């Protein structure tokens, strides 16, 4: 039985949620000595140590080095504690901000893959989009380039210098259907699908088509989209946005990449 006013290490562990092994470790290194050691070497803790161990454990979870924790516990003052808490709080705020941004990126990627799993590989359909935010790059200068890579690299470097997160999915932008037909593998601009972007892809009715294959290889997609538009008396006003719902992040086979091309449809006034 624990001495009056003290808790056994088991009771203290259950109350604080801190494993018994960690409490023993804290005791052995002098970070949180037990309030009393019985003749049988059992450890007992005072009720007020609940506050101390909670504070120590929180700082440890924050990543505070052990040597700093030991120094703080042994020489703590309100001034020293405030300095440590302020530093730890700012560091955690930065980590939280990074985690929130990563969650947003993963959410965008998840949404694209969900769309891809629902889409028919070679389907064409009319869809209703809500306005959404993007980061639209400047006009590409392809200069008769064989591939989009030089322009894409320039876009990524621009974004990096501007402090834009380059982990968001990238798409290709064409100002109209004619430009897409002429050079489907060479977008007029690139864009990030970024909810924090200041550019807006307008809502309304769009014609969306899907095709499997590597970047810049639209296959018969353009023909299928034009045929659908003709059969349904649709006027394709542009712009055109190309988005890869599946890419190297979700499949190892480039032939299984899935692109969606969306072109704005003229709507009756």
Secondary structure, DSSP 8 states (H G I E B T S, - for coil): ---TTEEEHHHHHHHHT--HHHHHHHHHTTSS--SEE-TT--EEEETTHHHHHHHHHHHHHTT--HHHHHHHHHS--HHHHHHHHHHHHHHHHHHHHHHHHHHHHHHHHHHHHHHHHHS-TT-EEEEEE--EEEEE------TT-SSSHHHHHHHHHHHHHTT--TTS-EEEEESSHHHHHH-TTS-SEEEE--TT-SEEE--EEEEEEEEESSTT--TTHHHHHHHHHHHTT--EEEEEEEEEEE-TTT-S-GGG-EEEEEEEE----
